Amino acid sequence: MKKLLDKDIREPLFTYFDLKLGKVRFFEEKEIGKSRADIMMVTDDAITGLEIKSDADSYTRLKRQARDYDKYFDYNYVVIGRSHLKHVEEHIPKHWGVIACYDEDGEVLFEEVKEALKNSKRKIDYKMSFLWYSELARIRDECLKYKYSKLSKSMLRAKLIEKIKEERLDKLISRELFNRDYTIYQ
């Protein structure tokens, strides 16, 4: 059985979630606190962090990464090569999910070993920090009818958190990330 590297896992992982979830958008190598998330996956009302630990990786940074992922993401998964299957749960929080991947006749296959539970440690302000000012302004204009137009980005985030229910914000954040246009510089 071939040992899988990060580069072997990413594209098949995108296909796996595309087929499983339908509407999904991926952002790679996103800075979160003192870590870098391998993959940030956006669905209609949640953002999921995906940390890849290939057969060639160690758990050296995983404890710190898990703390940072938990601040930003609604759900978290560690995606592992099969060599990590026995010990991975010793290195992740209980609410994290585990997806094992392996090579079978040249095809990368995935098995959800453990489903991720909703992350109660996620902070809405951290999650909103993914949005550009123009995206926050669209939410402001839609929900607060153009009030607070002179606020800084951080003050606007705080005002939106104060005035809009968190469940609605989750959906609005996802909507904005789905619609993000990288041809427009922010």
C-alpha positions in Angstrom: 0.0 0.0 0.0 1.4 3.4 -1.1 2.1 6.0 1.6 0.2 9.1 0.8 1.6 12.7 0.9 -0.3 15.9 1.3 -0.1 16.6 -2.5 -1.7 13.2 -3.1 -4.6 13.9 -0.8 -5.8 17.4 -1.5 -7.5 17.2 -5.0 -9.2 13.8 -4.2 -10.4 15.3 -0.9 -12.0 18.2 -2.7 -13.8 15.7 -5.0 -14.9 13.6 -2.0 -16.6 16.6 -0.3 -18.0 17.9 -3.6 -19.7 14.5 -4.1 -20.8 14.2 -0.5 -22.0 17.7 0.2 -22.9 19.3 -3.2 -22.6 23.0 -2.6 -19.2 23.6 -1.1 -16.2 26.0 -1.5 -12.6 25.5 -0.5 -10.0 28.0 0.6 -6.4 26.6 1.1 -3.6 27.7 3.4 -5.7 30.2 5.4 -3.9 31.9 8.4 -5.7 31.3 11.7 -4.1 32.7 14.8 -0.5 31.3 14.9 -1.3 28.5 12.6 -2.2 27.9 9.0 -5.3 25.9 8.1 -4.6 23.4 5.3 -8.2 23.7 4.1 -11.2 25.9 5.0 -14.4 24.3 3.7 -17.5 26.5 3.4 -21.0 25.1 3.4 -24.4 26.9 3.6 -24.2 27.6 7.3 -20.8 26.4 8.6 -17.1 26.6 8.0 -15.1 23.4 8.6 -11.4 23.2 9.1 -9.5 20.3 7.5 -6.0 19.6 8.8 -4.1 17.1 6.7 -1.6 14.7 8.4 -0.3 12.6 5.6 1.7 9.4 6.2 4.9 11.6 6.1 3.7 14.1 8.8 4.1 14.1 12.5 1.8 15.4 15.3 4.4 18.0 16.4 2.3 21.1 15.8 -1.1 19.5 16.0 -1.9 20.6 19.6 -1.4 24.3 18.8 -3.1 23.9 15.5 -6.2 22.4 17.2 -6.4 25.3 19.6 -6.3 27.8 16.6 -8.8 25.7 14.5 -11.2 25.6 17.4 -11.3 29.5 17.6 -12.3 29.9 14.0 -14.2 26.8 12.7 -17.7 25.4 13.4 -16.4 21.8 12.7 -12.9 20.3 12.4 -11.5 17.2 10.9 -8.1 15.8 10.8 -7.5 14.0 7.5 -4.9 11.3 8.0 -2.9 8.7 6.2 -3.7 5.2 7.4 -0.3 5.1 9.4 -1.9 7.5 11.9 -5.1 5.6 12.5 -4.1 4.0 15.8 -3.0 7.1 17.6 -4.6 10.2 16.1 -7.4 10.5 18.7 -4.8 10.9 21.4 -3.8 14.2 19.7 -7.1 15.9 18.9 -10.0 17.2 20.9 -13.0 14.9 21.4 -15.3 16.9 19.1 -13.0 16.6 16.1 -13.8 14.2 13.3 -11.3 11.8 11.7 -11.1 11.0 8.0 -8.7 8.3 7.0 -7.4 8.1 3.4 -5.5 5.4 1.6 -4.4 4.4 -1.8 -6.2 1.5 -3.5 -4.9 0.6 -7.0 -3.8 4.2 -7.6 -7.0 5.8 -6.4 -7.2 7.8 -3.1 -10.2 6.6 -1.1 -11.6 8.2 2.1 -13.3 6.7 5.1 -15.0 8.9 7.8 -13.8 7.1 10.9 -15.4 9.6 13.3 -17.9 12.4 12.5 -17.0 15.9 13.7 -19.3 17.4 16.4 -20.3 21.1 16.5 -17.4 23.0 18.0 -18.6 24.9 21.1 -15.3 26.8 21.4 -15.6 28.7 18.1 -15.8 32.5 18.5 -18.1 34.3 16.0 -15.7 37.3 15.9 -12.8 35.1 14.8 -15.1 33.5 12.2 -16.2 36.9 10.9 -12.5 38.0 10.5 -12.4 35.9 7.3 -14.7 38.5 5.7 -13.4 41.5 3.7 -14.8 45.0 4.7 -17.0 45.1 1.6 -18.5 41.7 2.6 -19.2 43.0 6.1 -20.7 46.2 4.6 -23.1 44.1 2.4 -24.3 42.3 5.6 -24.6 45.7 7.4 -26.6 47.2 4.5 -28.9 44.2 4.3 -29.6 43.8 8.0 -29.0 47.2 9.5 -30.3 49.3 6.7 -27.1 51.3 6.0 -26.5 52.3 9.6 -23.0 52.4 11.0 -21.3 53.2 7.7 -18.4 55.0 9.3 -17.1 52.2 11.5 -13.8 50.5 11.1 -13.7 46.8 10.1 -13.3 45.6 13.7 -16.0 47.9 15.1 -18.3 46.9 12.3 -17.8 43.2 13.1 -18.6 44.0 16.8 -21.8 45.9 15.8 -23.0 43.1 13.5 -22.4 40.5 16.3 -24.4 42.8 18.7 -27.3 43.3 16.4 -27.7 40.0 14.4 -28.5 36.6 15.8 -25.5 34.2 15.5 -27.4 31.6 13.5 -28.2 34.2 10.9 -24.6 35.5 10.9 -23.4 31.9 10.2 -25.5 31.8 7.0 -24.5 35.3 5.9 -20.8 34.6 6.4 -21.1 31.5 4.3 -23.0 33.3 1.6 -20.4 36.0 1.4 -17.6 33.5 1.2 -19.4 31.6 -1.5 -19.9 34.7 -3.5 -16.4 36.1 -3.0 -14.8 37.3 -6.2 -11.0 37.3 -6.3 -10.9 39.4 -9.4 -11.7 42.3 -7.1 -8.8 43.3 -4.9 -9.7 43.7 -1.2 
